[in-house]
C-alpha cells in the first residue's frame, strides 16, 4: 500500500491530517491480515481441484459397482435360464 498516496486521497476526501494518518496506520498494521484476490483465487482453485478429484473417484466407484451388479444379474439370469 502506498501510504503517501493514501494520505493524499484521504485528505482530499475531507479528512483531517490526524484522521488520515490514523486510518493509514491502522490499515498498514493490519495489511498482513488482509485477504488478497490472488490468495482467494489460489485457495478456491485448489479446493475445486480437490472436489473434482473426489467426485471423479466417486463416479468411478459408482460405475464399477453398477457394472458388477449388472454382470451379477446377467450371470444369475443365465444360470436360471439353464435350469
MOLIN-V599126 format. One record per residue. PSI is psi as a letter, one per 20 degrees, with the letter a starting at -180 (999 if undefined). OMEGA is omega in radians with two decimals (999 if undefined). D_FIRST is the distance of its C-alpha to the first C-alpha in Angstrom with 1 decimal. Layout:
psi=(PSI/PSI)
omega=(OMEGA/OMEGA)
d_first=(D_FIRST/D_FIRST)
This chain:
psi=(p/o/h/g/h/g/g/g/g/g/g/h/i/j/q/r/g/g/g/g/h/g/g/h/g/g/g/h/h/j/h/h/i/q/p/r/g/g/g/g/g/g/g/g/g/g/h/g/g/g/h/g/g/g/g/g/g/g/h/g/g/g/g/g/g/g/g/g/g/g/g/g/g/g/g/h/g/g/g/h/h/h/999)
omega=(3.12/-3.04/-3.10/3.12/3.12/3.09/-3.13/3.13/3.14/3.10/3.11/3.11/3.06/3.10/3.10/3.12/-3.12/3.14/-3.14/3.13/3.14/3.14/-3.13/3.13/-3.13/-3.12/3.12/3.14/-3.08/-3.06/3.12/-3.13/-3.11/3.10/-3.13/3.10/-3.12/3.13/3.12/-3.14/3.14/-3.11/-3.12/3.12/3.13/-3.14/3.11/3.12/3.12/3.12/3.09/3.12/-3.13/3.13/3.12/3.12/3.14/3.14/3.09/3.12/3.12/3.12/3.13/3.13/3.13/3.10/3.12/-3.14/3.13/3.13/3.10/3.11/3.12/3.14/-3.12/3.10/3.13/3.11/3.14/-3.12/-3.14/-3.05/999)
d_first=(0.0/3.8/6.0/9.0/8.6/7.9/10.8/12.9/12.6/13.6/16.4/17.6/17.9/20.3/18.7/19.9/18.0/18.5/17.4/14.1/13.4/14.6/12.4/9.1/10.9/11.9/8.8/7.3/10.9/11.3/8.3/11.0/13.3/11.6/13.6/12.3/14.7/15.6/16.7/18.7/20.2/21.3/22.6/24.5/26.0/27.2/28.8/30.4/31.8/33.2/34.8/36.3/37.9/39.3/40.7/42.2/43.9/45.3/46.6/48.3/49.9/51.0/52.5/54.4/55.7/56.9/58.6/60.3/61.5/62.9/64.6/66.1/67.4/68.9/70.5/72.1/73.2/74.9/76.5/77.7/79.1/81.2/83.0)
